Amino acid sequence: VALLLALTGCSSNKLVATKSSDEGEEKIEITFKDDKVNEVVMTMEFKEESEAESIKELYDQLAEEAEGMKIEQKGKKIILTVDAKTFAEMEGADPDDESLSKEEIKKSLEDDGYTVK
C-alpha cells in the first residue's frame, strides 16, 4: 500500500503544461509541496539557436536579480528553473498566496493556451 501511495502521490503533486506556437515549443513542469509551488522548470525550444541565445541573455539579466533562478542553454533549448519564492515574485504574489494554489495555476495555464496534465 505504501508503494502504491508513493507512486500515485508523485503524479498528483506535479503539473505539466505544454504549448506549441510558430516560435517553438514550451513545456512547464511545476512540482508542489503541501499544495504550494515547490519548483518550476520551464523548457523552451526555438526553431533557431540565435533565438535561444537572445532569450537566454534576457533571462541571464533577470537571474542576476533573483537568487532562486537558474538558466541554461542547450542548443535551441532554454531551461529555466526557479524556486517557489522566485516564482511567486515573478507572478507578483506572496509565496503563500491562494492564487498560487495548484488549481489556480492550472486554470491560469489553461487560460494562456497550455495543455495541462
C-alpha distances in whole Angstrom, upper triangle without the diagonal:
4,5,5,6,9,10,11,12,14,16,16,18,21,24,26,29,32,36,39,42,46,45,42,38,36,32,31,27,26,23,22,21,21,22,25,27,26,27,29,30,33,34,38,39,43,46,48,47,50,48,45,47,49,46,45,48,47,44,45,47,45,42,45,45,41,39,36,37,37,39,39,41,40,43,43,40,39,36,36,33,33,31,31,34,36,34,35,39,39,38,40,38,36,33,32,34,32,33,31,28,25,27,30,30,29,32,34,33,33,37,38,37,34,31,28,25
4,5,5,6,9,10,10,12,15,15,16,19,22,24,28,31,35,38,41,45,44,40,37,34,31,29,25,24,21,20,18,18,20,23,24,23,25,27,28,31,32,36,38,41,44,46,45,48,46,43,45,47,43,42,45,45,41,42,44,42,39,42,42,38,36,33,34,34,36,36,39,38,41,41,37,37,33,33,30,30,28,28,31,33,32,33,36,36,36,38,36,34,30,29,31,30,31,29,26,24,26,29,29,28,31,33,32,33,36,37,36,33,31,27,24
4,5,5,6,9,10,11,13,15,16,18,21,23,26,29,33,35,39,42,41,38,34,32,28,27,23,23,20,20,19,19,21,23,24,22,24,26,26,29,30,34,35,39,41,44,43,45,44,41,43,45,41,40,43,43,39,41,43,41,38,41,41,37,36,32,33,33,34,34,36,35,38,38,35,35,31,31,29,29,28,27,31,33,31,32,36,36,35,38,36,34,31,30,32,31,32,29,26,24,26,29,28,27,30,32,31,32,35,36,35,31,29,26,22
4,5,5,6,8,10,11,13,15,17,19,21,25,27,31,34,37,41,40,37,33,31,27,26,22,22,19,19,19,19,20,23,23,23,24,25,26,28,30,33,34,38,41,43,42,45,43,40,43,44,41,40,43,43,39,41,43,41,39,42,42,38,36,33,33,33,34,35,36,36,38,38,35,34,31,31,29,29,28,27,31,33,31,32,35,35,34,37,35,34,30,30,31,29,30,28,25,22,24,27,27,25,28,30,29,29,33,34,33,29,27,24,20
4,5,5,6,9,10,11,12,15,18,20,24,27,30,33,37,40,40,37,33,30,27,25,21,20,17,16,15,15,17,20,21,20,22,23,25,27,29,32,34,38,41,43,42,45,43,40,42,43,40,39,42,41,38,39,42,39,37,40,39,35,34,30,31,32,33,34,36,35,38,38,34,34,30,30,27,27,26,25,28,30,28,29,33,33,32,34,32,31,27,26,28,26,27,25,22,19,21,25,24,23,26,28,27,28,31,32,32,28,26,23,19
4,6,5,6,9,10,11,13,17,19,22,25,29,32,35,39,38,35,31,28,25,23,19,18,15,15,14,15,16,18,19,18,19,21,22,25,26,30,32,35,38,40,39,42,40,37,39,41,37,36,39,39,35,36,39,36,34,37,37,33,31,28,29,28,30,31,33,32,35,35,32,31,27,27,24,25,23,23,26,28,26,27,31,31,30,33,31,29,26,25,27,26,27,24,21,19,21,24,23,22,26,28,26,27,31,31,31,27,25,22,19
4,6,6,7,9,11,12,15,17,20,23,26,29,33,36,35,32,28,26,22,21,18,17,15,15,15,17,17,19,19,18,19,21,21,23,25,28,30,33,36,38,37,40,38,35,38,39,36,35,38,38,34,36,38,36,34,37,37,33,32,28,29,28,29,30,31,31,33,33,30,29,26,26,24,25,24,23,27,28,26,28,31,31,30,33,31,30,27,27,28,27,27,24,22,19,21,24,23,21,25,27,25,26,29,30,29,25,23,20,16
4,6,6,7,9,11,14,15,19,22,25,28,32,35,35,32,28,26,22,20,17,16,14,14,14,15,15,18,18,18,19,20,21,23,25,28,30,33,36,38,38,40,38,35,38,39,36,35,39,38,34,36,38,36,34,37,37,33,32,28,29,29,30,31,32,32,34,34,30,30,27,27,24,25,23,23,26,28,26,27,30,30,29,32,30,29,26,25,26,24,25,22,19,16,18,21,21,19,22,24,23,23,27,28,27,23,21,18,14
4,6,5,6,9,12,15,18,22,25,28,32,35,35,32,28,25,21,19,16,14,12,11,11,11,12,15,15,15,16,18,19,22,24,27,29,33,36,38,37,40,38,35,37,38,35,34,37,36,32,34,36,33,32,35,34,30,29,26,26,27,28,29,31,31,34,33,30,29,25,25,22,22,21,20,23,25,23,24,27,27,26,29,27,26,22,22,23,21,22,20,17,14,16,20,19,18,21,23,22,23,26,27,27,23,21,18,15
4,6,5,7,10,12,16,19,23,26,29,33,32,29,25,22,18,16,13,12,9,9,10,12,12,14,14,13,14,15,16,19,20,24,26,30,33,35,34,36,34,31,34,35,31,30,34,33,29,31,33,31,29,32,32,28,27,23,23,23,25,26,28,27,30,30,26,25,22,22,19,19,18,18,22,23,21,22,26,25,25,28,26,25,21,21,23,22,22,19,17,14,16,19,18,17,20,22,20,21,25,25,25,21,19,16,13
4,5,6,8,10,13,16,20,23,27,30,29,26,22,20,16,15,11,11,9,10,12,14,13,15,14,14,14,15,16,18,19,22,24,28,30,33,33,35,33,30,33,34,30,30,33,32,29,31,33,30,29,32,32,28,28,24,24,24,25,26,27,27,29,28,25,24,21,21,19,20,19,19,22,23,21,22,26,25,24,27,25,25,22,22,23,21,21,18,16,13,15,18,16,14,18,20,18,19,22,22,22,18,16,13,10
4,6,8,11,14,17,21,24,27,31,30,28,24,21,18,15,12,11,9,9,10,11,10,12,13,13,15,15,17,19,21,24,26,29,32,35,34,37,34,31,34,35,31,31,34,33,30,32,34,31,29,33,32,28,28,24,24,25,26,27,29,29,32,30,27,26,23,22,20,20,19,18,21,23,20,21,24,24,23,25,23,23,20,20,20,18,18,16,13,10,12,15,14,12,16,18,17,17,21,22,21,18,16,13,10
4,7,10,13,17,20,24,27,31,30,27,23,20,17,14,11,8,6,5,7,8,8,9,9,10,11,12,14,17,19,22,25,28,31,33,33,35,32,30,32,33,29,28,31,30,27,29,31,27,26,29,28,25,24,20,21,22,23,25,27,27,30,29,25,24,21,20,17,17,15,14,18,19,17,18,21,21,20,23,21,20,17,17,18,16,17,14,11,8,11,14,13,12,16,17,16,18,21,21,21,18,17,13,11
4,7,10,13,17,20,23,27,26,23,20,16,13,10,7,6,4,6,9,11,10,11,9,10,10,10,11,13,15,18,21,25,28,30,29,31,29,26,29,29,26,25,29,27,24,26,28,25,24,27,27,23,23,19,19,20,21,22,24,24,27,25,22,21,17,17,15,15,14,14,17,18,15,17,20,19,18,22,20,20,17,18,18,17,16,13,12,9,11,13,11,10,14,15,13,15,18,18,18,15,14,10,9
4,6,10,13,17,20,24,23,20,17,14,10,8,6,5,7,8,12,14,11,12,10,11,11,10,11,12,14,16,19,22,25,28,28,29,27,24,27,27,24,24,27,26,23,25,27,24,24,27,26,23,24,20,19,20,20,22,23,23,25,24,20,19,17,16,15,15,15,14,18,18,15,16,19,18,17,20,19,20,17,18,18,17,15,13,11,8,10,12,9,7,11,12,10,11,15,15,15,11,10,7,6
4,7,10,14,17,20,20,17,13,10,7,6,5,6,9,11,15,17,15,15,13,14,12,10,10,10,11,13,16,19,22,24,24,27,24,21,25,25,22,22,25,24,21,24,26,24,23,27,27,24,24,20,19,19,19,20,20,21,22,21,17,17,14,14,14,15,16,16,20,19,16,18,21,19,18,22,21,22,20,21,21,20,18,15,15,11,13,14,11,9,13,13,10,11,15,14,13,9,8,6,5
4,7,11,14,17,17,14,11,8,6,5,6,8,12,14,18,20,17,17,14,16,14,11,11,9,10,12,14,17,20,22,23,25,22,20,23,23,20,21,24,22,20,23,25,23,23,26,26,23,24,21,19,20,19,20,20,20,22,19,16,16,14,14,15,16,17,17,20,19,16,18,20,18,17,21,21,22,21,22,21,20,17,15,15,12,13,13,10,8,11,11,7,8,12,10,9,6,5,4,6
4,7,10,14,14,11,8,6,4,6,9,12,15,18,21,24,21,20,18,19,17,13,12,10,9,10,11,14,16,19,20,22,19,18,21,22,18,20,23,22,20,23,25,23,23,27,27,25,26,23,21,20,19,19,19,19,20,17,14,15,14,15,16,17,20,20,23,21,18,20,22,19,19,23,23,25,24,25,24,23,21,19,19,16,16,17,14,12,14,13,9,10,13,11,9,5,5,7,9
4,7,10,11,9,6,5,7,9,12,15,18,21,24,27,24,23,20,22,19,16,14,11,11,10,11,12,14,17,19,21,17,17,20,20,17,19,22,21,20,23,25,23,24,27,27,26,27,24,22,22,20,20,19,19,19,16,14,15,15,16,18,19,22,22,25,22,19,22,23,20,19,23,24,27,25,27,26,25,22,20,21,18,18,18,15,13,14,13,10,10,12,9,7,5,6,9,12
4,7,8,6,5,6,9,12,15,18,21,24,28,30,27,27,24,25,22,19,17,13,12,10,10,10,11,15,17,19,16,15,19,19,17,19,22,21,20,24,26,24,25,29,29,28,29,27,24,23,21,21,19,19,18,15,14,15,16,17,20,22,25,25,27,25,22,25,26,22,22,26,27,30,29,31,29,28,25,24,25,22,22,22,19,17,18,17,13,13,14,12,9,8,10,13,15
4,5,5,6,8,12,14,18,21,24,27,31,33,30,29,26,27,24,21,19,15,14,11,10,10,10,14,16,17,14,15,18,18,16,19,21,20,20,23,25,24,25,29,29,28,30,28,25,24,22,21,20,20,19,15,15,16,17,18,21,23,26,27,29,26,23,26,26,23,22,26,28,31,30,32,30,30,26,25,27,25,24,23,21,19,20,18,15,15,15,12,10,11,12,16,19
4,6,8,11,15,18,21,24,27,30,34,36,33,32,29,30,27,24,21,18,16,12,11,9,9,12,15,15,12,14,17,17,16,19,21,20,21,24,25,25,26,29,30,29,32,30,27,26,23,22,20,20,18,14,15,16,19,20,23,25,29,30,31,28,26,28,29,25,25,28,30,33,33,35,34,33,30,29,30,28,28,27,24,23,23,21,18,18,19,15,14,14,16,19,22
4,7,9,13,16,20,22,26,29,32,35,32,31,27,28,25,21,19,15,13,10,8,6,7,9,12,12,9,10,14,13,12,15,17,16,17,20,22,21,23,26,27,26,28,27,23,22,19,19,16,17,15,11,12,13,16,17,21,23,26,27,29,26,24,26,26,22,23,26,29,31,31,33,32,32,29,27,29,27,28,26,23,23,23,21,18,19,19,16,14,15,17,20,22
4,7,10,14,17,20,23,27,30,33,30,29,26,26,23,19,17,13,11,7,6,5,6,9,11,13,10,10,14,14,13,15,18,17,17,20,22,22,23,26,27,26,28,26,22,21,18,17,15,15,13,10,10,11,14,16,19,21,25,26,28,25,23,26,26,22,23,26,28,31,30,33,31,31,28,26,28,26,26,26,22,21,22,20,17,18,19,16,14,13,15,17,20
4,7,10,13,17,20,23,27,30,27,26,23,23,20,17,14,11,8,6,5,7,9,12,13,15,13,12,15,16,14,15,19,18,17,20,23,22,22,25,26,25,26,24,21,20,17,16,15,14,14,10,9,11,12,14,17,19,22,24,26,23,21,24,25,21,22,25,27,29,28,30,29,29,26,24,25,23,23,23,20,18,20,18,15,16,17,14,12,11,12,14,16
4,7,10,13,17,20,23,26,23,22,19,20,17,13,11,7,6,5,6,9,12,14,15,17,14,12,16,16,13,14,18,17,15,18,21,19,19,23,24,22,23,21,18,17,15,15,14,14,15,12,10,10,10,11,13,16,19,20,22,20,17,20,21,18,18,22,23,25,24,26,25,25,22,20,21,19,20,20,16,15,17,15,12,13,15,12,11,9,10,12,14
4,7,10,13,16,20,23,20,19,16,17,14,10,8,6,5,6,9,12,15,17,17,20,17,15,18,19,15,16,20,19,16,19,22,20,20,23,24,21,22,19,17,16,15,15,15,15,16,14,11,11,10,10,12,14,17,18,20,18,16,19,20,17,18,21,22,24,22,24,24,23,21,18,19,17,18,18,14,13,16,15,11,13,15,13,12,9,9,10,11
4,6,10,13,17,19,17,16,13,13,10,7,6,4,6,9,12,15,18,20,20,22,19,16,19,20,16,16,20,18,16,19,21,18,18,22,22,19,20,17,15,14,14,15,16,17,18,16,13,12,10,9,10,11,13,14,17,15,12,15,17,15,15,18,19,20,18,21,20,20,18,15,16,13,15,15,11,11,14,13,9,12,14,12,12,9,10,9,11
4,7,10,13,16,15,14,11,11,8,6,5,6,8,12,14,18,21,23,22,24,22,19,22,23,19,19,22,21,18,20,22,20,19,23,23,19,20,16,15,15,15,16,17,18,20,19,15,14,11,10,10,11,12,13,16,15,12,15,18,16,16,19,19,20,17,19,20,19,17,14,14,12,14,15,11,11,15,14,11,14,17,15,15,12,12,10,10
4,7,10,13,11,10,7,7,6,5,6,8,11,15,18,21,24,26,25,27,24,22,24,24,21,20,23,22,19,21,23,20,19,22,22,18,18,15,14,15,16,18,20,21,23,22,18,16,13,12,10,10,10,10,13,13,10,12,15,14,14,17,16,17,14,16,16,16,15,11,11,9,12,13,9,10,13,13,11,14,16,16,16,13,13,11,11
4,7,10,9,8,6,5,5,7,9,12,14,18,21,24,27,29,28,30,28,25,27,27,24,23,26,25,21,23,25,22,20,24,23,19,19,15,15,16,18,19,22,23,25,25,21,19,15,14,11,11,10,9,13,14,12,14,17,16,16,19,18,17,14,15,16,16,16,12,11,9,13,14,11,12,16,16,14,17,19,19,20,17,16,13,12
4,6,6,5,4,5,7,9,12,15,18,21,24,27,31,33,32,33,31,28,30,30,27,26,28,27,23,25,27,23,22,25,24,20,20,16,17,18,20,23,25,26,29,28,24,22,19,17,14,13,11,9,13,14,12,13,17,17,16,18,16,16,12,12,14,13,14,10,9,7,11,13,11,12,15,16,15,18,20,20,21,18,18,15,14
4,5,5,6,6,9,12,15,18,21,24,28,31,34,36,35,36,34,31,33,33,29,28,31,29,26,27,29,25,24,26,25,21,20,17,18,20,22,25,27,29,32,31,27,25,22,20,16,15,12,10,13,15,14,14,18,19,18,20,17,16,12,12,14,14,15,12,10,10,13,15,14,15,18,19,19,21,23,24,25,22,22,18,17
4,5,8,9,12,15,18,21,24,27,31,34,37,39,38,39,37,34,36,36,32,32,34,32,29,30,31,28,26,29,27,24,23,20,21,23,26,28,31,32,35,34,31,28,25,23,20,18,15,12,15,18,16,15,19,20,19,21,18,16,12,11,13,12,14,12,10,10,13,14,14,16,18,19,20,22,24,25,26,24,23,20,19
4,7,9,12,14,17,19,22,25,29,32,35,37,36,38,35,32,34,34,30,30,32,30,27,29,30,27,26,29,27,23,23,20,21,23,25,28,30,31,34,33,29,27,24,22,19,17,15,12,14,17,15,14,18,18,17,18,16,14,11,10,11,10,11,9,6,6,9,11,11,12,15,16,16,18,20,21,23,20,20,16,16
4,6,9,11,15,17,21,24,27,30,33,35,34,35,32,30,32,31,28,27,29,27,24,26,27,23,22,25,23,19,19,16,18,20,22,25,28,29,32,31,27,25,22,19,16,14,11,8,11,13,11,10,14,15,14,15,13,11,8,7,9,9,10,7,6,7,10,11,10,12,15,15,16,18,20,20,22,20,20,17,17
4,6,8,11,14,17,20,24,26,30,31,31,32,29,26,28,28,24,24,26,24,21,22,23,20,19,22,20,17,17,13,14,16,19,21,24,26,28,27,24,21,18,15,12,10,8,5,9,10,8,9,12,13,12,14,12,11,8,9,10,11,11,7,7,7,11,11,9,12,15,14,14,17,19,18,20,18,19,16,16
4,7,10,14,17,20,23,26,30,31,30,31,29,26,27,28,24,23,25,24,20,22,23,20,18,21,20,16,15,11,13,15,17,20,22,24,27,27,23,20,17,14,11,9,6,5,9,10,9,10,13,14,14,16,15,13,10,11,13,14,14,11,11,11,15,15,13,15,18,17,17,20,22,21,23,20,21,18,17
4,7,10,13,16,20,23,27,28,26,27,25,22,24,24,21,19,22,21,17,18,20,17,15,18,18,14,13,10,10,11,14,16,19,20,23,23,19,16,13,11,7,6,5,5,9,9,8,11,13,13,14,16,15,15,12,14,15,16,16,12,13,12,16,16,13,15,18,17,16,19,21,20,21,18,19,16,17
4,6,10,13,16,19,23,24,23,24,22,19,21,21,18,17,19,18,15,17,18,16,14,18,17,14,14,11,10,11,12,14,16,18,21,20,16,14,10,8,6,5,6,7,11,10,7,11,13,11,12,15,15,16,13,16,16,17,16,12,13,12,15,15,12,13,16,15,13,16,18,17,18,15,16,14,15
4,7,10,13,16,20,21,20,21,19,16,18,19,16,15,18,17,14,15,18,16,14,18,18,15,15,12,10,9,10,11,13,14,17,16,13,10,7,6,4,7,9,11,14,12,10,14,15,14,15,18,18,19,17,19,20,21,19,16,17,15,18,18,14,15,18,17,14,17,19,17,18,15,16,14,15
4,7,10,13,17,18,17,19,16,13,16,16,13,12,16,15,12,14,17,15,14,18,18,16,17,14,11,11,10,11,12,13,15,14,10,8,6,5,6,9,12,13,16,13,11,15,16,13,14,18,19,20,19,21,21,22,19,16,18,16,18,18,14,15,17,15,13,16,17,15,15,13,14,13,15
4,7,10,13,15,14,16,14,11,14,15,12,12,15,15,13,15,18,16,16,19,20,18,19,17,13,12,10,10,10,10,12,10,7,6,5,6,9,12,15,17,19,17,15,19,19,17,18,21,23,24,22,25,25,25,23,20,21,19,21,21,17,17,20,18,15,17,19,16,16,13,15,15,16
4,6,10,12,11,13,11,8,12,12,10,10,14,14,12,15,17,16,16,20,21,20,21,19,15,14,11,11,10,10,11,8,6,5,7,8,12,14,18,20,21,19,17,20,21,17,19,22,24,26,24,27,27,27,24,22,24,22,23,22,19,19,21,19,15,17,19,15,15,13,15,16,18
4,7,9,9,11,9,7,11,13,11,12,15,15,15,17,20,19,19,23,24,23,24,22,19,17,13,12,10,9,9,6,4,6,9,12,15,18,21,23,25,22,21,24,24,21,22,26,28,30,28,31,30,31,28,26,27,25,26,26,22,22,23,22,18,20,21,18,17,15,16,18,19
4,5,7,9,6,6,10,11,10,11,14,15,15,17,20,20,20,23,25,24,26,24,20,19,15,14,11,11,9,5,6,8,12,14,17,20,24,26,27,24,23,26,26,22,24,27,29,32,30,33,33,33,30,28,30,28,29,28,24,24,25,23,20,21,22,19,18,17,18,20,22
4,7,9,8,8,12,13,13,14,17,18,18,20,23,23,24,26,28,28,29,28,24,22,19,17,14,13,10,7,9,12,15,18,21,24,28,30,31,28,26,30,30,26,27,30,33,35,34,37,36,36,33,31,33,31,32,31,28,27,28,26,23,24,25,21,20,19,21,23,25
4,5,5,7,9,10,11,13,15,16,17,19,21,22,23,25,27,27,29,28,24,22,18,16,12,12,9,6,9,12,15,18,21,24,28,30,32,28,27,30,30,26,28,31,34,36,35,38,37,38,35,33,35,33,34,33,30,29,31,28,25,27,27,24,23,22,24,26,28
4,5,5,6,9,10,10,12,15,15,16,19,20,20,23,25,25,26,25,22,19,15,13,9,9,6,4,8,10,13,16,20,23,26,29,30,27,26,29,29,26,28,30,33,35,34,37,37,38,35,33,35,33,35,34,30,30,31,29,26,28,29,25,24,23,25,27,28
4,5,5,6,9,10,11,13,14,15,17,19,20,21,24,24,26,26,22,20,16,14,11,12,9,8,11,11,15,17,21,23,27,30,30,27,26,29,28,25,27,30,33,35,34,38,37,38,35,33,35,34,36,34,31,31,32,30,27,29,29,25,25,25,27,29,31
4,5,5,6,9,10,11,13,14,16,17,18,20,22,23,25,24,20,19,15,14,11,12,10,8,10,10,14,15,19,21,25,27,28,24,23,27,26,22,24,27,30,32,31,35,34,35,32,30,32,31,32,31,27,28,29,26,23,25,25,22,22,21,24,25,28
4,5,5,6,9,10,10,12,14,15,16,18,20,20,22,21,17,15,11,10,7,9,8,5,6,6,10,12,16,18,22,24,25,22,21,24,24,20,23,25,28,30,29,33,32,33,30,28,30,29,31,29,26,26,28,25,22,24,25,21,21,20,23,24,26
4,5,5,6,9,10,10,13,14,15,17,19,20,21,21,17,15,11,10,8,10,9,8,9,8,12,13,17,19,23,25,26,22,22,26,24,21,24,26,29,31,30,34,33,35,32,30,32,31,33,32,28,29,31,28,25,28,28,24,25,24,26,27,29
4,5,5,6,9,10,11,13,14,16,18,19,21,21,17,16,13,12,11,13,12,11,12,10,13,14,17,19,23,25,25,22,22,24,23,20,22,24,27,30,29,33,32,34,31,29,32,31,33,31,27,28,30,26,24,27,27,23,24,23,26,27,30
4,5,5,6,9,10,11,12,15,16,16,19,18,14,13,10,11,10,12,12,10,10,8,11,11,14,16,20,22,22,18,18,21,20,16,19,21,24,26,26,29,29,30,27,25,28,27,29,27,24,25,26,23,21,23,23,20,21,20,23,24,26
4,5,5,6,9,10,10,12,15,15,16,16,12,11,7,7,7,10,11,10,9,7,9,9,12,14,18,21,21,17,17,21,19,17,20,22,24,26,25,29,29,30,28,26,28,28,30,28,24,26,27,24,22,25,26,22,23,22,24,25,27
4,6,5,7,9,10,11,13,15,16,17,14,12,10,10,10,14,14,13,13,11,13,12,15,16,20,22,22,18,19,22,20,17,21,22,25,27,27,30,30,32,29,27,30,30,32,30,27,28,30,27,25,28,28,24,26,25,28,28,30
4,5,5,7,9,10,12,13,16,16,13,13,10,12,12,16,16,15,14,11,13,12,15,15,19,21,20,16,17,19,17,14,17,19,22,24,24,28,27,29,26,25,28,28,30,27,24,26,27,24,22,25,25,22,23,23,26,26,29
4,5,5,6,9,10,10,13,12,9,9,7,10,11,14,16,15,13,10,10,8,11,11,15,17,17,13,14,16,15,12,15,17,20,22,21,25,25,27,24,22,25,25,27,25,22,24,25,22,20,24,24,21,22,21,24,24,26
4,5,5,6,9,10,12,12,9,9,7,9,11,14,16,16,14,11,12,10,12,13,16,19,18,14,16,18,16,15,18,20,22,23,23,27,27,29,27,25,28,28,30,28,25,27,29,26,24,27,28,24,26,25,27,27,29
4,5,5,7,9,12,13,11,11,10,13,14,18,19,19,18,14,15,13,14,14,17,19,18,14,16,18,15,14,17,18,21,22,22,26,26,29,27,25,28,28,31,29,25,28,29,26,25,28,28,25,27,26,29,29,31
4,5,5,6,10,11,8,10,10,13,15,19,20,20,18,14,14,11,12,11,14,16,14,11,12,14,12,10,14,15,17,19,19,23,22,25,23,21,24,25,27,25,22,25,26,23,22,25,25,22,25,24,27,26,28
4,5,5,7,8,5,7,8,11,14,17,19,19,17,13,12,10,10,9,12,14,13,10,12,15,12,11,15,16,18,19,18,22,23,25,24,21,24,25,27,26,22,25,27,24,23,26,27,24,26,25,27,26,28
4,6,7,10,8,10,11,14,16,20,22,22,20,17,16,13,14,13,15,17,15,12,15,17,14,14,18,18,20,21,20,24,25,28,26,24,27,28,31,29,26,28,30,27,26,30,30,27,29,28,31,30,32
4,7,9,9,11,13,16,19,22,25,24,22,19,18,14,14,12,14,15,13,10,13,14,11,11,15,15,17,17,18,21,22,25,24,22,25,26,29,27,24,27,28,25,25,29,29,26,29,28,30,30,31
4,6,6,9,11,15,18,21,24,24,21,17,16,12,11,9,10,12,9,7,10,11,9,10,13,13,15,15,15,18,19,22,21,19,22,23,26,24,21,24,26,23,23,27,27,24,27,26,28,27,28
4,6,8,11,15,18,21,24,25,22,18,16,13,11,9,9,11,9,8,11,13,11,12,16,16,17,16,15,19,20,23,23,20,23,23,27,25,23,25,28,25,25,28,29,27,29,27,29,28,29
4,7,10,14,17,20,23,23,20,17,14,11,8,5,5,8,7,6,8,11,10,11,14,15,15,15,13,17,18,21,20,17,19,20,23,22,19,22,25,22,22,25,26,24,26,24,26,24,25
4,7,10,14,17,20,20,17,13,11,7,6,4,7,10,10,7,9,12,11,10,14,15,16,17,15,19,20,22,21,18,20,21,24,22,19,21,24,21,20,24,25,22,24,22,24,23,24
4,7,11,13,17,17,14,11,8,6,5,6,9,13,13,11,12,15,15,14,17,19,20,20,18,22,23,25,24,21,23,22,25,25,21,23,26,23,22,25,26,24,25,23,25,23,24
4,7,10,13,13,11,7,6,5,6,9,12,15,16,13,14,17,17,15,18,20,22,23,21,25,25,27,25,22,24,24,26,25,22,23,26,23,21,25,26,23,24,22,24,23,24
4,7,10,11,8,6,5,7,9,12,15,19,20,17,17,21,20,18,21,24,25,26,24,28,29,30,28,25,27,26,29,28,24,25,28,26,23,26,27,24,25,23,24,24,25
4,6,7,6,5,6,9,12,15,18,22,23,20,20,23,23,21,23,26,28,29,27,31,31,33,30,27,29,28,30,30,26,26,29,27,24,26,28,24,25,22,24,24,25
4,6,5,6,8,11,14,17,21,24,26,23,22,26,26,24,26,29,31,32,30,33,34,35,32,29,31,29,31,31,27,27,30,28,25,27,29,26,25,23,24,24,25
4,5,8,11,14,17,20,24,27,28,25,25,29,28,26,28,31,33,34,33,36,36,37,34,32,33,32,33,33,29,29,31,29,26,28,30,26,26,24,25,26,27
4,7,10,13,17,20,24,26,28,25,24,27,27,24,26,29,31,33,32,35,34,35,32,30,32,30,31,31,27,27,29,27,23,25,27,23,22,21,22,23,25
4,7,10,13,16,20,23,24,21,20,24,24,21,23,26,28,30,28,31,31,32,29,27,28,26,28,28,24,24,26,24,21,23,24,21,20,18,20,21,22
4,6,10,13,17,19,21,18,17,21,21,18,20,23,25,26,25,28,28,29,27,24,26,24,26,26,22,22,24,22,19,22,23,20,20,18,20,20,22
4,7,10,13,16,18,15,15,18,19,16,18,22,23,24,22,25,26,27,25,21,23,22,24,24,20,20,23,21,18,21,23,20,20,17,19,19,20
4,7,10,13,15,12,11,15,15,13,15,18,19,20,19,22,22,24,22,19,21,20,22,21,18,19,21,19,17,20,21,19,20,17,19,18,20
4,7,10,12,10,9,13,14,12,15,17,18,19,16,19,20,22,20,17,19,18,21,20,17,18,21,19,17,21,22,20,21,18,20,18,19
4,7,8,6,6,10,10,10,12,14,15,15,13,16,17,19,18,14,16,16,19,18,15,17,20,18,17,20,22,20,21,19,21,19,20
4,6,5,6,9,10,11,12,14,14,13,10,13,15,17,17,13,15,15,19,18,15,18,20,19,18,22,23,21,23,21,22,20,21
4,6,5,6,9,10,11,12,11,10,7,10,11,13,13,10,12,13,16,15,13,16,18,17,17,20,21,20,23,21,22,19,20
4,5,5,6,9,10,11,9,8,6,9,11,14,14,11,14,15,18,17,15,18,20,18,19,23,23,22,25,23,25,22,23
4,5,5,6,9,10,10,10,9,12,13,16,15,12,15,17,19,18,15,18,20,18,18,22,22,20,23,21,24,22,23
4,5,5,6,9,9,9,8,11,12,14,12,9,12,13,16,14,11,15,17,14,14,18,18,17,19,18,20,18,20
4,5,5,6,5,6,5,9,8,11,10,8,11,13,15,13,11,15,16,14,15,19,19,18,21,19,22,20,21
4,5,5,6,7,8,11,11,14,13,11,15,17,19,16,14,18,19,16,17,21,20,19,22,21,24,22,24
4,5,8,10,10,14,13,15,13,11,15,16,18,16,13,16,17,14,15,18,18,16,19,18,21,20,23
4,6,9,10,12,10,12,9,9,12,14,15,12,10,14,14,11,12,16,15,14,17,17,20,19,21
4,7,9,12,10,12,10,10,14,16,18,14,13,17,17,14,16,19,18,17,21,20,23,22,25
4,6,8,6,9,8,8,11,14,16,13,12,16,16,14,16,19,18,18,22,21,24,22,24
4,5,5,9,9,9,11,15,17,14,14,18,18,17,19,22,21,21,25,24,26,23,25
4,6,9,9,7,10,12,15,13,13,16,18,16,18,21,21,21,24,23,24,22,23
4,6,9,7,9,12,14,13,13,17,18,17,19,22,22,22,25,24,25,22,23
4,5,6,8,11,13,10,11,15,15,14,17,19,19,20,23,22,24,21,22
4,5,5,9,10,8,10,13,13,13,15,18,17,19,22,21,22,19,20
4,6,9,9,6,7,10,10,9,12,14,14,15,18,18,19,17,19
4,7,8,6,6,9,11,10,12,14,15,15,18,17,18,16,17
4,6,5,6,9,10,11,12,14,15,17,19,17,18,15,15
4,6,5,6,9,10,11,12,14,15,17,15,15,11,12
4,6,5,6,9,10,11,12,14,16,14,14,11,12
4,5,5,6,9,10,10,12,15,14,15,12,14
4,5,5,6,9,10,11,13,11,12,10,12
4,5,5,6,9,10,11,9,9,7,9
4,5,5,6,9,10,10,10,9,11
4,5,5,6,9,9,11,10,13
4,5,5,7,5,8,7,11
4,5,5,5,6,7,10
4,5,7,10,10,14
4,6,9,11,14
4,7,9,13
4,6,10
4,7
4
